[in-house]
Amino acid sequence: MSRYTKYQIPNTKNIEGVTSLATMLILGAVVVQIGLVGFILSYYLTSANAGVKFSAYAYSGAEGGIEEGIMRIIRDDYINAATFSVDGAGSTVVDVTICKGGTPATAMCKIDVWDLDPDLVQIVVASGSFNKQSLLVAIVDVDSMTHLVKVISIKQQELTTSNS
């Protein structure tokens, strides 16, 4: 018989298990927080760059819409207040509206073209890529005799959103 039968020696393995469990929980929490901080930082860094990229996609899509509108004017392949869509790079949605001058204003024409010369044509392009949008308005002079097309102006305008 052992002499320790009257007084029991405490089991040190139970105490070591409790301390190692607490240590692992604390280390696990630190690792999870470091991972979350890394994820949040990478999200904000990439979303800032993505915003610039999508804004460039929207603007280049609008420029392409102006070019498509000019090509349709040259081919005489449009009607007044015609709206058509063009596919752009980077999932860009491009809507082009062509309005002849000297005609009554319509809901599709962004600028009143009633007072414009009948030889003037307005091209309105609204382009959007994810949450970035661009609106370009071009005024084009079309000679009715020679069908010569001259671009008078291309302006970028603010998009107005209505909450109706």
C-alpha positions as CSV (number, residue, x, y, z in Angstrom):
1,M,0.0,0.0,0.0
2,S,1.1,3.4,-0.8
3,R,1.7,6.0,1.8
4,Y,-0.4,8.6,-0.1
5,T,-3.7,6.9,0.4
6,K,-4.7,9.1,3.2
7,Y,-3.9,12.3,1.4
8,Q,-4.7,12.4,-2.3
9,I,-2.3,14.2,-4.7
10,P,-4.2,16.6,-6.9
11,N,-4.5,15.6,-10.5
12,T,-2.3,18.0,-12.5
13,K,-3.6,16.9,-15.9
14,N,-7.0,18.5,-15.2
15,I,-5.4,21.8,-14.3
16,E,-3.2,21.8,-17.4
17,G,-6.3,21.0,-19.6
18,V,-8.2,24.0,-18.3
19,T,-5.3,26.4,-18.9
20,S,-4.7,25.1,-22.4
21,L,-8.4,25.4,-23.2
22,A,-8.4,29.1,-22.1
23,T,-5.2,29.7,-24.0
24,M,-6.6,28.2,-27.2
25,L,-9.8,30.2,-27.0
26,I,-7.8,33.5,-26.6
27,L,-5.5,32.6,-29.5
28,G,-8.4,31.6,-31.6
29,A,-10.2,34.9,-31.0
30,V,-7.0,36.8,-31.9
31,V,-6.6,34.9,-35.1
32,V,-10.3,35.4,-36.1
33,Q,-10.0,39.2,-35.4
34,I,-6.8,39.4,-37.5
35,G,-8.6,37.6,-40.3
36,L,-11.6,40.0,-40.1
37,V,-9.4,43.0,-40.2
38,G,-7.5,41.6,-43.2
39,F,-10.8,40.9,-45.0
40,I,-12.2,44.4,-44.3
41,L,-9.0,46.1,-45.5
42,S,-8.9,44.1,-48.7
43,Y,-12.5,44.8,-49.4
44,Y,-12.1,48.6,-49.0
45,L,-8.9,48.6,-51.1
46,T,-10.4,46.6,-53.9
47,S,-13.7,48.4,-53.9
48,A,-12.0,51.8,-54.3
49,N,-10.1,50.5,-57.3
50,A,-13.2,48.8,-58.6
51,G,-15.2,52.1,-58.4
52,V,-12.6,53.8,-60.7
53,K,-12.8,50.9,-63.1
54,F,-16.6,50.8,-63.2
55,S,-16.7,54.6,-63.6
56,A,-14.3,54.3,-66.6
57,Y,-16.5,51.5,-68.0
58,A,-19.6,53.7,-67.8
59,Y,-17.9,56.7,-69.4
60,S,-16.3,54.6,-72.2
61,G,-19.7,53.0,-72.8
62,A,-21.3,56.4,-73.1
63,E,-18.6,57.4,-75.6
64,G,-19.3,54.3,-77.6
65,G,-23.0,55.1,-77.6
66,I,-22.2,58.5,-79.1
67,E,-20.2,56.9,-81.8
68,E,-23.0,54.4,-82.5
69,G,-25.5,57.2,-82.7
70,I,-23.3,59.1,-85.2
71,M,-23.0,55.9,-87.3
72,R,-26.8,55.5,-87.3
73,I,-27.2,59.2,-88.3
74,I,-24.7,58.7,-91.2
75,R,-26.5,55.5,-92.4
76,D,-29.9,57.3,-91.8
77,D,-30.9,54.3,-89.7
78,Y,-33.0,56.1,-87.0
79,I,-36.3,57.8,-86.3
80,N,-36.9,60.8,-84.1
81,A,-36.7,60.0,-80.4
82,A,-35.5,56.5,-81.1
83,T,-34.0,54.7,-78.1
84,F,-31.8,51.7,-78.5
85,S,-29.4,49.8,-76.4
86,V,-25.7,48.9,-77.0
87,D,-23.7,46.4,-75.1
88,G,-20.6,47.8,-73.4
89,A,-17.5,46.4,-71.7
90,G,-17.6,45.3,-68.1
91,S,-21.4,44.6,-68.0
92,T,-22.1,48.2,-69.0
93,V,-25.7,49.0,-70.0
94,V,-25.8,51.8,-72.6
95,D,-29.1,53.5,-73.7
96,V,-28.9,55.9,-76.7
97,T,-31.6,58.3,-77.7
98,I,-31.5,60.3,-81.0
99,C,-33.7,63.4,-81.3
100,K,-34.0,65.6,-84.4
101,G,-34.1,69.4,-84.0
102,G,-37.3,71.3,-84.7
103,T,-39.5,68.6,-83.3
104,P,-41.6,68.7,-80.2
105,A,-39.8,67.7,-77.0
106,T,-40.5,64.2,-75.8
107,A,-39.9,62.4,-72.5
108,M,-37.0,60.5,-74.0
109,C,-35.1,63.7,-75.1
110,K,-33.1,65.0,-72.1
111,I,-32.8,68.6,-73.5
112,D,-35.6,70.5,-75.2
113,V,-34.9,70.3,-79.0
114,W,-37.9,72.3,-80.1
115,D,-35.7,75.4,-80.7
116,L,-32.9,73.6,-82.4
117,D,-32.3,73.9,-86.2
118,P,-33.9,71.1,-88.1
119,D,-30.4,70.1,-89.3
120,L,-29.3,69.6,-85.8
121,V,-29.6,66.2,-84.1
122,Q,-29.2,65.5,-80.4
123,I,-27.7,62.2,-79.2
124,V,-28.3,61.5,-75.5
125,V,-26.4,58.5,-74.0
126,A,-27.0,57.1,-70.5
127,S,-24.5,54.5,-69.5
128,G,-24.2,52.5,-66.3
129,S,-21.8,49.9,-64.9
130,F,-22.9,48.5,-61.5
131,N,-23.4,51.6,-59.3
132,K,-21.5,54.1,-61.6
133,Q,-23.3,56.1,-64.2
134,S,-22.5,58.5,-67.0
135,L,-24.7,60.8,-69.2
136,L,-23.3,62.3,-72.4
137,V,-25.2,64.7,-74.7
138,A,-23.9,65.4,-78.2
139,I,-25.2,68.0,-80.7
140,V,-24.5,66.9,-84.3
141,D,-25.1,69.0,-87.4
142,V,-26.3,67.0,-90.4
143,D,-26.2,68.7,-93.8
144,S,-29.4,67.7,-95.5
145,M,-27.8,68.1,-99.0
146,T,-24.5,66.3,-98.6
147,H,-25.3,64.3,-95.5
148,L,-22.0,65.5,-94.0
149,V,-22.0,65.1,-90.2
150,K,-20.2,67.5,-87.9
151,V,-20.0,67.1,-84.2
152,I,-20.8,70.5,-82.6
153,S,-20.5,69.6,-78.9
154,I,-20.3,66.6,-76.5
155,K,-21.0,67.4,-72.9
156,Q,-21.2,65.3,-69.8
157,Q,-24.2,66.1,-67.6
158,E,-25.4,65.2,-64.2
159,L,-27.8,62.4,-63.9
160,T,-31.1,63.4,-62.2
161,T,-33.0,60.7,-60.4
162,S,-36.6,61.1,-59.5
163,N,-38.1,59.3,-56.5
164,S,-41.6,58.7,-57.9
